[in-house]
Amino acid sequence: MIDTHAHLYGKKFEEDIQETIERAKSTGLTKILLPNIDETSIDEMLEVVDANQGFCYPMIGIHPCSVTKDWEKQVQLVSDWLDKDERFIAVGEIGTDLYWDKSLFEEQKAALIAQVELAVKHDLPIVLHCRDSIDETIEIIEEQKKLNPNLTGVFHCFTGNTEQYKRIIDLDFLVGIGGVATFKNGGMDKIIPDMDIKKIVLETDSPYLAPVPYRGKRNEPSYTDLIAERVADLMGVSLKEIKIYTTENALKLFNLDQ
């Protein structure tokens, strides 16, 4: 399996990062993909990558909740990193967020479009955050797809409805399924059964959104298997099929070697 979205850097894991990674490996994970947040997280993220080469892979981007009025300078930083470092497998985590603060939504949209353009320039997929803003984000990506037909990526932490899912896969994007799939009232039990197994990837979003029975506690990549089990049950397929297809989907999207 591959955990396609985990924030393994920072204070939540600073005391047991290597133990966490060893637990992940013991459950069958072969790769963990690390999305960036902003300028402050890059060095910590790359330290984890350097210590776990071939297992942890970095992305570069500005999380929408980190976008400021000085967004152009922030995007220039992303551009500079992409020009000088070939390790980045995607532009992410980028997108929009109307959950915490709506006052910088126009800046978020501008930063998203600018980073989409960087992804196209460097032939990289994008990893999208869209908390309480999935329709708005889909609309932006639909317009960008018209301009850049090769644009692809994943809507991370998908918790939308069937119509939104269909619009996303019509864009040739994938959806990331995480711990919410295991929540009793998460609503994913009504959506996942009708999903295409070739259009999903697994993620934990560690340290957030831990699956049942660890809900409310620190999440970690080793819990990917709990998400896989729940998705297999909801789709009515074997756990082996979920592991095979989601791994293949991730390898292809992020252009990774097996």
N, C-alpha and C positions, 0 to 999 in steps of 0.2 A: 504494500500500500504506500501511497504518498499523501502526506499531510500538506495540502497546497496553500495553507495560510496559518502561520503561527508566529507570534511575536515572542521569540525566545530570548530576546535581549532585554536589558533593563532590570529594575529592582526585583520584580516578581520571581526571577530565576537566578539572580546573581549568586545565591548561596548554594545552589545545587544544579547548575546548568548541565554539567557533564553526566550526573546521575539521571537527570531527566532525559537526556539523549540516549543513554544506555537502556533505560526503560522503554523508550520508543523503539529502539532496535529489537528489543526482546519480543515485541509484539508483532514484528514482521514489517515495520516501516523501513523503506529503503531510501527515502528522501524526505526532507522537510524544507518547505519553501518559505522564505522570510520576507514579508512585505515591510517597506520602510514607512515611517511616520513623517519625519521632517528632518531638518538639518541636524538636530540634536541626537538623532538615533542612528545615524549612518555609521559612525565609528564603532559603536557597541555592536551593531549588527554585523559588520565586517569582521570583528574579532571572533564572533561565534562561527562565522563562515570559515575563517582561516584556521580555526582549531578543529573544524570538522569538514575538511574538503572532500567533495564527492558525496556528502550526505546533506549538508545545509547549503542552500543557494539563495543569493540576495536579489531583491528587487530595489528599484529606486523610484521615489515619487513623493508627493506632498499630500498627506491625508487631508481631506476637506476641512476637518476641524482644526487643522493647523494653518489653513490659508488665512492670510492677512491682507490688508489693503495694499501691501507691498508685494503682491503675488508675482509680479513680473520678475522681481529679483529672486524670489523663491524658485520659480520655474527655470531661471537661468542657472541656478545651482544644479538642478537636475540635469540640465543640458550639459553642463561642464563635466559632471560625473560620467554621463553616458559617453562623452567624447574621449575620456581618459581611462576608462575601466571597462573591460569587455566581460566582466563576470556577471553583470546584471541580466537576469533572465526575463524580466518584465518591467513595465512601468506601473508601479503601484505601491502603495494603495492610494488610489486617486478616486475622485467622484464628487458627490454632493451629500449634504447632511442637513436635514431640517428638524432634527430632534433636539439638538442642544442650543443652537443660535441661528436665527434666521436673518440676522442683520447683514451678513456677508455672503448671501447667496449668490449675488451677481459676480462677486469676486471668485467664488467657488466654481461657478460655471466657466468663467474666463480661464481660470487655472486648469480646469479639466480639459477644455478644448486645446489649450496650448500644450498640455502633456500628451494628449492624443496625437497631436502633430509630431511630437518628439518620438512617440512609439512607432509611428508610421515611418519616420525618417530612419530609425534604427532597426526596423523590421522586427519589432518586439510586440508581444501581446500586452494588453492592459488588464489590471485587476481593479474592479470597481466596487466602491463603497457607496451605498445608497439608502442610508437609514432614514425612513419616513420621507423618502424622495425618489422612490423607484420609478414612478411614471415620468417625472421630470428628467431623470437620468436616461431612461430608455429613449425619450424623445431626442435628447442631445446626441446619443449614440446613433440613433437612426439617421439623423442629419449628417453626422460625421461619416457614417458608412457610405452614404451616397457620394461623398467627396473622396473617400478612401476605401474602395471595395475590398481591399485586403485586410482591413482592420479586423482584429479578433481579440478575444479575451474571455474573461469570466466575471459574472456578477456574483461577487463574494457574499456569503451569508444570505442566500436567497430565502426569503420568507413571504414571497408574493403569492398572487393567485394564478389560476390556470391561464387566463388571458395574458397576463404579464409574462409568464413563462413562455408562451407561444411566441410573443413578440421578440423575446430574447433569442430563442433558438432560430427564429427566422433571420436573425442577424448573423447567424453562424457563431454565436457566442455560447459558452457553457454556463451552468449555474453551479455554485459551490454550496454543498449541503453540509451543515454542521450540527452542533449539539441541539439546536432548536427542534430537529427532527425527532428527538427523544422526549420532548416535553409533552405532557398530557394535553395541555391546551394550546400547544404551539401552532396547530392548524395544518402542519405539514402532512399529517396522515391523510388528508383529503387531496393533496396535490401530488405527492411523490408516486402513488400507484400508477398514475398516467404519464409519468416522465419517461423519456427515452434514455435507456442506460448508457447510450453513447454520448449523451449531452450533459453528464454530471461529473463533478469531481468531489472528493471528500476534503474536508478541512476541519480544524478545531477552533481556529481563532484564539488559540491559547495566548494569554491566560484567562480569556473571557469565555462565557457561554458554555461552561462544562456540561456534558451530557448527564442524564440520569444514569446512575444513582449519585453522581458527584455534583449535581446542580447546586450552585451557590458557592462552591469551593473553587480553588484555582484549577483551571483547565490545563491540560498538557497533551502533547502529541500522542502519547501512549493510549489515549482514550479514543483514537480514531477507529479502533476496532469496534467500539460500542456503537458509534455512528454507522459504521458499515453493517453491523448486525441489524440495526433498526431499518436501514434502507432496504436491505435484502428482504426483510420480513414484509415491509410495506409494498415492495415491488413483486413479491411472490417469486423471487429467484433465489439461487443459492448464494451463500456468502462468498464462495469461490468466484462466482460470476461477477459479483460487485467488486471484489478486489482486482480481478483481471481487467475489467472494462474501465474502472475509474483510474487505474494506474496507466493504462494505455492512453486514455483521454488526456491525462496530465502530461505524460511524456510527449505527446504530439503537440499539445497546445504550447508548452513551454520549450519545445525543441530540445529535450533532454535525452541523453543516452540511457538505455536500460541499465 
